Amino acid sequence: VTAVEPFQIQLERLAVGNPLTQGVGLLDPTLVNLDASLNAKGASIAIPDRPAIELSEVSGRVRRVGQSTYGITANASTESGGTLELNGLLQNPADATGRLSLETAEVRGTLKGNEIPVALADAMSNTDGLLADSLGPVVDLDAEIQHGRLIPRQPPSADLRFSVRGPRADASGYGRLENRMIIMSEPQTILTVREVRPEIAARFSEIIPELLQVEKRPEDGPAIIRTARLQIPTNGEWANGQGDLTIALGTARFRSSSVLSSVLKATGQRQQGSLGRRIAPIHITMNDGVITYDPFTLPLGDLELESEGTVDLVQNSMDVIVWIPVAALSDEAAGKFNTGLGSALGRSVPGFGKLSTVPWRVSGELTNPTIRPAPNVLLRRRGSEFLGPLLRPGESLQDLLSIPDLR
């Protein structure tokens, strides 16, 4: 932060304890008194790889409002007309003798803003532009913190409530920050999305590629994300991640990811849906950092793909099954499926060639998954439909096909 012009610090009142006196600390609650303020006509906040945020005015004040209680207020306005207001209390920052004691200190307060550049929040949260892409360039903010603690050598803790309103989406929620996790146990709607641009969809495509290559326009109506027992680590330790999520996308446009495109026929209608399609809500469960989503149908142009699987955020890997219509496969992909076990079944079992959809497995590292035929999944799910009439009494599909298992 750089002051554009000289700023003014005004000290209205200052009284502290004399630490040279036995039993008296610098912040003796019976002696200390403070009233100080800061005023600046302009400041510039530099953010790496983002335009600087220009503030036209900045002011702040710290004063004693009660025994061992200090009020903290601040106001700022941006060159573009945005405003930010902070009101807080710091309680018990010292022990009974006046020695600084963060173990007993507690913070509470509110933060309100109108037309605030979201790039500032992006920089503070180290999300590399994710908030700006998701919410829009400016937002209205209403946040509250209660029982905030900053004990040395311990992670911060607090009760939190927030509401953020942007041109593309609104986010809100309440919960607790504790043990390096944001805990939102109660069922609640945390996100209402009116617009999803390709750049934000691309950010999530590495997690569930066939699911989140989504474009949503304002005229499509909102998407809603609801959560329960949500627990998000703030330090990247996804082994502690828990939660139940319901993603109600509503109407949207869906594009195949690069990994799926590699097996689909190269037709524009199938590569990308030009018209909005409606999708039923998707239910996702996360246990110990492993995301499992229930089977769902994804419309892609004139196709419908069925999918289910898991994403392991701890191991940075995924294992997803996608059922693709045979008619949508490229000639090369169809040939791959017809080799090996699939080819053997096609020659020997009547009706196998009439299959309408076949399973493909998308697996590997999140950043570089591969796709391959999954004939064993086909046998496990639908094998009895085609092979049942050929089984002898007591014979299993494994016996008939001479394979060890059908996983």
C-alpha positions as CSV (number, residue, x, y, z in Angstrom):
1,V,0.0,0.0,0.0
2,T,1.4,3.3,-1.0
3,A,0.1,6.7,0.1
4,V,-0.5,9.0,-2.8
5,E,-0.2,12.2,-0.6
6,P,1.2,12.7,2.9
7,F,-1.2,11.3,5.5
8,Q,-2.0,12.5,8.9
9,I,-1.9,10.6,12.2
10,Q,-3.7,12.5,15.0
11,L,-3.3,11.4,18.7
12,E,-6.1,12.9,20.7
13,R,-5.4,11.0,23.9
14,L,-2.7,8.6,25.2
15,A,-2.2,7.2,28.7
16,V,-0.4,4.0,29.5
17,G,1.0,2.3,32.6
18,N,4.6,2.7,33.7
19,P,6.3,-0.6,33.3
20,L,9.0,0.5,35.7
21,T,6.5,0.5,38.5
22,Q,6.2,-2.9,40.2
23,G,3.0,-4.7,39.2
24,V,2.1,-2.3,36.5
25,G,2.2,-3.2,32.8
26,L,2.1,-0.9,29.8
27,L,-1.5,-1.8,29.1
28,D,-2.7,-1.7,32.6
29,P,-6.5,-1.8,32.1
30,T,-7.1,0.7,35.0
31,L,-4.6,3.3,33.5
32,V,-4.5,3.0,29.7
33,N,-6.4,5.4,27.5
34,L,-6.1,5.8,23.8
35,D,-7.7,7.8,21.0
36,A,-5.8,7.9,17.7
37,S,-6.8,8.4,14.1
38,L,-5.4,8.3,10.6
39,N,-6.5,10.3,7.5
40,A,-5.2,10.0,4.0
41,K,-6.4,11.7,0.8
42,G,-5.3,8.8,-1.4
43,A,-3.6,5.5,-1.6
44,S,-2.7,2.9,-4.1
45,I,-2.9,-0.9,-3.4
46,A,-0.6,-2.8,-5.8
47,I,-1.7,-6.4,-6.6
48,P,0.6,-8.7,-8.6
49,D,-0.6,-9.4,-12.1
50,R,-3.7,-7.2,-11.5
51,P,-4.4,-3.5,-12.0
52,A,-3.7,-1.5,-8.9
53,I,-6.7,-0.4,-6.7
54,E,-6.8,3.3,-6.3
55,L,-8.3,4.7,-3.1
56,S,-9.4,8.3,-3.0
57,E,-9.8,8.5,0.8
58,V,-8.7,6.4,3.8
59,S,-9.5,7.0,7.4
60,G,-9.2,5.0,10.6
61,R,-9.6,5.3,14.4
62,V,-8.6,3.3,17.4
63,R,-9.9,4.3,20.8
64,R,-10.6,2.9,24.3
65,V,-14.3,2.4,24.7
66,G,-14.3,0.4,28.0
67,Q,-12.0,-1.3,30.3
68,S,-9.8,-3.6,28.2
69,T,-11.9,-2.9,25.2
70,Y,-10.9,-0.9,22.1
71,G,-13.0,0.2,19.2
72,I,-11.5,0.0,15.7
73,T,-13.2,1.8,12.8
74,A,-12.0,2.4,9.2
75,N,-13.5,3.8,6.1
76,A,-12.2,3.8,2.5
77,S,-13.5,4.9,-0.9
78,T,-12.2,4.0,-4.3
79,E,-11.7,6.2,-7.3
80,S,-14.6,4.4,-9.0
81,G,-17.0,5.2,-6.2
82,G,-16.9,2.1,-4.1
83,T,-17.0,2.4,-0.3
84,L,-15.7,0.1,2.5
85,E,-16.6,0.4,6.2
86,L,-15.0,-1.6,9.1
87,N,-16.4,-1.5,12.7
88,G,-14.8,-3.8,15.3
89,L,-13.9,-4.3,18.9
90,L,-10.8,-5.7,20.4
91,Q,-11.4,-7.0,23.9
92,N,-8.9,-8.2,26.6
93,P,-5.6,-7.7,24.8
94,A,-3.8,-7.6,28.1
95,D,-3.8,-9.6,31.4
96,A,-4.8,-8.1,34.7
97,T,-1.3,-6.7,35.2
98,G,-1.2,-4.9,31.8
99,R,1.1,-7.3,29.9
100,L,0.2,-8.0,26.3
101,S,-1.7,-11.3,26.2
102,L,-3.1,-12.5,22.9
103,E,-4.2,-15.7,24.6
104,T,-7.0,-13.7,26.2
105,A,-7.7,-11.3,23.3
106,E,-10.9,-11.6,21.3
107,V,-12.0,-9.7,18.2
108,R,-15.5,-9.1,16.8
109,G,-16.8,-6.8,14.1
110,T,-18.4,-6.1,10.8
111,L,-17.2,-5.3,7.3
112,K,-19.6,-3.7,4.8
113,G,-18.8,-2.6,1.2
114,N,-20.5,-1.3,-1.9
115,E,-19.0,-1.6,-5.4
116,I,-15.7,-3.0,-4.0
117,P,-13.1,-4.2,-6.5
118,V,-13.1,-8.0,-6.1
119,A,-9.4,-8.1,-7.1
120,L,-8.6,-7.0,-3.5
121,A,-10.3,-10.0,-2.1
122,D,-8.6,-12.2,-4.7
123,A,-5.2,-11.0,-3.6
124,M,-6.0,-11.4,0.1
125,S,-7.3,-14.9,-0.4
126,N,-4.6,-15.9,-2.9
127,T,-7.2,-17.3,-5.3
128,D,-5.4,-16.1,-8.5
129,G,-8.4,-14.3,-10.0
130,L,-11.0,-17.0,-9.1
131,L,-13.3,-14.7,-7.2
132,A,-13.2,-12.1,-10.0
133,D,-14.0,-14.7,-12.6
134,S,-16.8,-16.2,-10.5
135,L,-18.5,-13.1,-9.0
136,G,-17.6,-10.2,-11.4
137,P,-15.2,-7.2,-11.2
138,V,-17.0,-5.5,-8.3
139,V,-19.1,-6.8,-5.4
140,D,-21.2,-5.6,-2.5
141,L,-20.1,-7.1,0.8
142,D,-21.6,-7.7,4.2
143,A,-19.5,-9.8,6.6
144,E,-19.4,-10.4,10.4
145,I,-16.9,-12.0,12.7
146,Q,-17.5,-13.0,16.3
147,H,-15.3,-14.6,19.0
148,G,-12.2,-14.2,16.8
149,R,-9.0,-15.5,18.4
150,L,-5.4,-15.0,17.4
151,I,-3.5,-17.1,19.9
152,P,0.3,-17.4,19.2
153,R,1.3,-20.8,17.7
154,Q,-2.3,-21.8,17.1
155,P,-4.4,-21.4,14.0
156,P,-6.9,-18.5,14.1
157,S,-10.5,-19.2,15.1
158,A,-13.8,-17.3,14.7
159,D,-17.5,-17.5,14.0
160,L,-18.2,-16.2,10.5
161,R,-21.1,-14.9,8.5
162,F,-20.8,-13.4,5.0
163,S,-22.8,-12.3,2.1
164,V,-21.2,-11.2,-1.2
165,R,-23.3,-10.0,-4.2
166,G,-21.8,-9.7,-7.6
167,P,-23.1,-9.2,-11.1
168,R,-22.5,-12.9,-12.0
169,A,-23.2,-14.6,-8.6
170,D,-24.1,-14.2,-5.0
171,A,-22.3,-16.1,-2.2
172,S,-23.4,-16.3,1.4
173,G,-23.0,-18.6,4.4
174,Y,-22.2,-18.9,8.1
175,G,-20.0,-21.2,10.1
176,R,-16.8,-21.4,12.0
177,L,-13.1,-21.1,11.3
178,E,-11.2,-23.5,13.5
179,N,-8.3,-25.9,13.3
180,R,-7.4,-24.6,9.8
181,M,-10.9,-25.5,8.5
182,I,-14.0,-23.6,7.6
183,I,-16.9,-25.6,9.1
184,M,-20.4,-25.0,7.8
185,S,-22.3,-27.9,9.5
186,E,-25.9,-26.7,8.9
187,P,-27.7,-27.1,5.6
188,Q,-27.6,-23.8,3.6
189,T,-27.5,-22.3,0.2
190,I,-23.9,-20.9,-0.3
191,L,-24.0,-19.9,-4.0
192,T,-26.5,-18.6,-6.5
193,V,-24.9,-18.3,-10.0
194,R,-26.4,-16.3,-12.8
195,E,-23.5,-16.5,-15.3
196,V,-20.7,-19.0,-15.8
197,R,-18.1,-17.8,-18.3
198,P,-15.8,-20.2,-20.1
199,E,-12.8,-19.0,-18.1
200,I,-14.4,-20.1,-14.8
201,A,-15.5,-23.4,-16.2
202,A,-11.9,-24.1,-17.3
203,R,-10.7,-23.6,-13.8
204,F,-12.8,-26.6,-12.6
205,S,-12.4,-28.8,-15.7
206,E,-9.4,-30.6,-14.2
207,I,-11.5,-31.8,-11.2
208,I,-14.5,-33.3,-13.1
209,P,-13.9,-32.6,-16.8
210,E,-17.1,-34.0,-18.2
211,L,-19.2,-32.2,-15.6
212,L,-17.9,-28.7,-15.3
213,Q,-17.2,-27.5,-18.8
214,V,-20.3,-25.5,-18.5
215,E,-21.4,-22.1,-19.8
216,K,-24.3,-20.3,-18.2
217,R,-25.9,-17.1,-19.4
218,P,-28.1,-14.7,-17.4
219,E,-31.2,-15.6,-19.5
220,D,-30.8,-19.3,-18.5
221,G,-31.9,-18.6,-14.9
222,P,-29.8,-19.2,-11.8
223,A,-27.8,-22.2,-10.7
224,I,-27.9,-23.0,-7.0
225,I,-25.4,-24.9,-4.8
226,R,-26.6,-26.2,-1.4
227,T,-24.4,-27.8,1.2
228,A,-24.6,-29.7,4.4
229,R,-21.9,-30.8,6.9
230,L,-19.4,-28.9,4.8
231,Q,-15.8,-28.8,6.0
232,I,-13.2,-27.1,3.9
233,P,-9.5,-27.0,4.8
234,T,-7.8,-23.6,4.5
235,N,-4.3,-25.1,4.3
236,G,-4.8,-27.5,1.4
237,E,-5.0,-30.6,3.6
238,W,-7.9,-32.2,1.7
239,A,-7.8,-35.3,3.8
240,N,-10.0,-33.2,6.2
241,G,-12.5,-32.2,3.5
242,Q,-16.1,-33.3,4.2
243,G,-19.5,-32.4,2.9
244,D,-22.7,-33.1,1.0
245,L,-23.4,-30.8,-2.0
246,T,-26.4,-30.5,-4.3
247,I,-25.6,-28.6,-7.6
248,A,-28.8,-27.5,-9.3
249,L,-27.4,-26.2,-12.6
250,G,-30.8,-25.7,-14.2
251,T,-30.4,-24.7,-17.9
252,A,-26.9,-24.3,-19.3
253,R,-24.7,-25.0,-22.3
254,F,-22.3,-27.9,-22.0
255,R,-19.0,-28.5,-23.8
256,S,-17.0,-31.7,-23.9
257,S,-13.6,-31.6,-22.3
258,S,-10.5,-32.4,-24.4
259,V,-10.3,-35.9,-22.9
260,L,-13.9,-36.7,-24.0
261,S,-13.5,-35.0,-27.3
262,S,-10.7,-37.5,-28.2
263,V,-13.3,-40.3,-28.5
264,L,-16.3,-38.4,-29.9
265,K,-17.1,-37.7,-33.5
266,A,-15.9,-34.3,-34.5
267,T,-19.2,-32.6,-35.1
268,G,-19.9,-29.1,-33.8
269,Q,-23.3,-30.1,-32.4
270,R,-21.7,-32.9,-30.3
271,Q,-18.6,-31.0,-29.3
272,Q,-20.6,-28.1,-27.9
273,G,-24.3,-27.4,-27.2
274,S,-25.4,-24.2,-28.9
275,L,-28.7,-24.2,-27.1
276,G,-29.3,-24.3,-23.4
277,R,-30.3,-27.7,-22.0
278,R,-31.7,-28.4,-18.6
279,I,-30.0,-30.9,-16.2
280,A,-31.3,-32.5,-13.1
281,P,-29.6,-31.6,-9.8
282,I,-26.3,-33.4,-9.2
283,H,-25.6,-34.9,-5.7
284,I,-22.0,-35.0,-4.5
285,T,-20.5,-36.4,-1.3
286,M,-17.0,-35.6,0.0
287,N,-15.5,-37.9,2.7
288,D,-11.9,-37.3,3.7
289,G,-11.2,-35.4,0.6
290,V,-12.6,-38.0,-1.8
291,I,-15.5,-36.7,-3.9
292,T,-18.2,-39.2,-5.0
293,Y,-21.0,-38.1,-7.2
294,D,-24.2,-40.0,-7.9
295,P,-25.0,-41.2,-11.4
296,F,-26.3,-38.3,-13.5
297,T,-27.2,-37.5,-17.1
298,L,-25.3,-34.8,-18.9
299,P,-26.7,-33.3,-22.1
300,L,-24.1,-32.5,-24.8
301,G,-25.6,-31.2,-28.0
302,D,-27.9,-33.9,-29.3
303,L,-26.3,-36.5,-27.0
304,E,-26.9,-37.6,-23.5
305,L,-23.9,-38.9,-21.5
306,E,-24.3,-40.8,-18.2
307,S,-21.6,-40.5,-15.6
308,E,-20.5,-41.4,-12.1
309,G,-17.3,-41.8,-10.2
310,T,-14.8,-40.4,-7.7
311,V,-12.3,-37.6,-7.5
312,D,-9.5,-38.0,-4.9
313,L,-8.3,-34.5,-3.9
314,V,-5.8,-36.0,-1.5
315,Q,-4.1,-38.1,-4.2
316,N,-4.8,-35.6,-7.0
317,S,-6.5,-38.4,-9.0
318,M,-9.8,-39.3,-10.5
319,D,-11.7,-42.5,-11.5
320,V,-14.8,-41.7,-13.5
321,I,-17.1,-43.9,-15.7
322,V,-18.8,-42.2,-18.6
323,W,-21.4,-44.0,-20.7
324,I,-21.2,-42.8,-24.3
325,P,-23.7,-43.6,-27.1
326,V,-22.1,-45.9,-29.6
327,A,-23.3,-43.7,-32.4
328,A,-21.3,-40.8,-31.0
329,L,-18.0,-42.5,-30.9
330,S,-15.4,-41.8,-33.5
331,D,-14.4,-44.7,-35.8
332,E,-11.1,-45.0,-34.0
333,A,-12.7,-45.1,-30.5
334,A,-15.3,-47.6,-31.6
335,G,-12.5,-49.8,-32.9
336,K,-10.7,-49.6,-29.6
337,F,-13.8,-50.8,-27.8
338,N,-14.3,-53.6,-30.3
339,T,-10.9,-55.1,-29.6
340,G,-10.0,-57.5,-26.9
341,L,-12.9,-58.6,-24.7
342,G,-15.4,-56.4,-26.5
343,S,-14.4,-57.9,-29.9
344,A,-14.7,-61.5,-28.5
345,L,-18.2,-60.8,-27.2
346,G,-19.3,-59.2,-30.4
347,R,-18.4,-62.3,-32.4
348,S,-19.8,-64.8,-30.0
349,V,-22.9,-63.3,-28.3
350,P,-26.0,-62.4,-30.3
351,G,-27.3,-58.9,-29.6
352,F,-24.1,-57.4,-28.4
353,G,-23.8,-55.2,-31.5
354,K,-27.1,-53.6,-30.6
355,L,-25.8,-51.9,-27.5
356,S,-26.8,-48.2,-27.5
357,T,-24.2,-47.0,-24.9
358,V,-20.8,-48.3,-23.8
359,P,-18.7,-47.3,-20.7
360,W,-15.4,-45.5,-20.8
361,R,-13.1,-44.9,-17.9
362,V,-11.5,-41.5,-17.3
363,S,-8.8,-41.9,-14.8
364,G,-5.3,-40.7,-13.7
365,E,-4.0,-37.4,-12.5
366,L,-6.4,-34.5,-12.4
367,T,-4.2,-32.4,-14.6
368,N,-3.7,-35.2,-17.2
369,P,-6.4,-37.9,-17.1
370,T,-6.6,-40.5,-19.8
371,I,-9.7,-42.3,-21.3
372,R,-9.9,-45.9,-22.2
373,P,-12.7,-48.5,-22.9
374,A,-14.2,-50.2,-19.7
375,P,-15.6,-53.5,-21.0
376,N,-15.5,-55.1,-17.6
377,V,-17.9,-52.4,-16.3
378,L,-20.2,-53.2,-19.2
379,L,-20.1,-56.9,-18.2
380,R,-20.7,-56.2,-14.5
381,R,-23.7,-53.9,-15.2
382,R,-25.3,-55.5,-18.3
383,G,-23.5,-58.8,-18.8
384,S,-26.4,-61.0,-17.6
385,E,-28.6,-59.3,-20.2
386,F,-26.5,-60.7,-23.1
387,L,-24.8,-63.7,-21.6
388,G,-27.5,-65.1,-19.2
389,P,-29.0,-67.5,-21.8
390,L,-25.5,-69.0,-22.4
391,L,-24.7,-69.8,-18.8
392,R,-24.9,-73.4,-17.6
393,P,-26.3,-74.1,-14.1
394,G,-23.8,-72.9,-11.5
395,E,-21.6,-71.1,-14.1
396,S,-20.7,-67.5,-13.6
397,L,-19.8,-64.8,-16.2
398,Q,-16.2,-65.1,-15.1
399,D,-16.3,-68.8,-15.8
400,L,-17.9,-68.3,-19.2
401,L,-15.4,-65.6,-20.3
402,S,-12.4,-67.1,-18.5
403,I,-11.6,-63.8,-16.8
404,P,-10.6,-63.3,-13.1
405,D,-13.1,-60.5,-12.2
406,L,-15.3,-57.9,-13.7
407,R,-14.1,-54.8,-11.9
